[in-house]
Amino acid sequence: MGKVYLTGAGPGDIELLTLKAARVIKEADVIIYDRLANPEILQMAKNGCEFIYVGKEDGKHILPQEQINEVIYKSALRYDVVVRLKGGDPFVFGRGGEEGKYLFERGVDFEIIPGITSSISVPAYAGIPVTHRGVSVSFRVVTGHEAPNKEASQIPWENFKTDDTIVFLMGLHNLQQIAQKLIEIGKPKDFPVAVISKGTTPEQKTVVGTLENIYEKARDLPTPALIVVGKVVNLRESLNWFEKSARQNALAYA
């Protein structure tokens, strides 16, 4: 029986891949990868490596999670080195815990290789620090995939009243409901919000607004997109290094 590496691919920029992740990818006999992993990473694999795509997009799943777990397990029965490549970090809304538990229950050896999570890196590429002295001493990372008006919601909205910075992952399609819910719990309508699409990639685009108008301004952005709520958004004016550099490079080659 082989060993499975539950591996974080980082947020998109291939240079943010960790050295350890790069090593096991080069050693892999099979790579089971999702939609958010940069496809350029697969080019690092050795000749003869098998690739299995199990991506999920806007409710369109190639395989449900239960079947993905089984694919990983059966791959470990066939191959020595199995890499499960996941966008961002396996343990930040990546279902990595479920996959690891599934393997543990079947006696499969596995290892977690953390990846740089988009919850920190994507705002950084947009010039938005999730914490900043005098502005924000804490930040919360929340799934935006669960509808705020869901009867059995597990999101503790009332606890968000005093949060300095809130980062919602996978929340673009619920952006209007998220903004409305935050207003309902007491956040000012003019509270700063940023939506960052395709963060850390050449296609990155950031839209800045308020809880009152962000839906109209950002609803047509392509996914994946991340939402940042907090006064740290205002720091983007002076810290927007990545998109400014991209524009300068485009002008230089025009």
C-alpha positions, 0 to 999 in steps of 0.5 A, a space after each residue: 500500500 502506498 502513501 498519500 500526500 494531502 498537498 496544498 497547491 497554494 492560491 494560484 501563483 505557482 511560485 507560492 508552491 512550497 518546496 515540500 509540495 514541489 518535491 512530492 509532486 515530482 515523485 508522484 505516481 498519480 496526482 489527484 487534483 482539483 479545479 483551483 490548483 494551478 495546472 502549470 503545477 502538473 508539468 512538474 510531474 515525472 513521465 508516466 505520472 497519472 492525472 485524475 481530475 476531481 474538480 468542483 465548480 459552482 455546484 457542478 461536481 465531477 465526483 461527490 466528496 465520498 467518491 473522491 475519498 474512494 478514488 484516493 484510497 484505491 489509488 493508494 492500493 495501486 501506487 507508491 506515491 499518491 498526491 492529492 493536490 488541493 488549491 490553497 491549504 488542505 485544512 482551510 475549507 479544503 475537505 482535507 480532514 475528511 480525506 485524511 480521516 477516510 484514509 486513517 480508517 482504512 489503514 492508509 499512511 498519509 501526510 499533510 503538506 500545508 499550502 499557503 491559504 488564499 484567505 491571507 495571500 489573496 488579500 496580500 496580493 490585493 494590497 490588503 493586510 488582514 491585520 494592521 497595527 491600529 486598524 485590525 488586531 484579528 481576522 476571521 475566515 468564514 465559508 461563504 458557500 453556505 447561504 446566510 438565510 439557511 434554516 440550519 446555518 452553522 455560521 454564528 453571524 451575531 459573533 461577527 459584530 466586533 470582528 476587525 476583519 472578516 474573510 469569506 471564501 467561496 462567497 461570491 454567489 452569496 455576496 448580496 446575502 452576506 452584505 445584508 446579514 452583516 448590516 442586520 447585525 449592526 455593521 455600518 452600511 458604509 463599512 469597507 468591502 473588497 472582492 478579489 477575483 482570481 487572486 495571485 494570478 495574472 487575471 486578478 481583479 479587485 473591486 472595492 465598495 461598501 456593504 451597501 453597494 458591493 453586490 452591484 459593483 462586484 456581482 459579475 466578477 468571475 470565480 474564484 473570488 474572495 470577500 474581505 470585510 473591514 477597515 483594512 480594505 482602505 489600506 489598499 490605496 497605498 499597498 496595492 503592489 501587485 495589480 499596480 505592477 501588472 499595469 506598469 508591465 502591460 504599459 511597458 510592453 504596449 
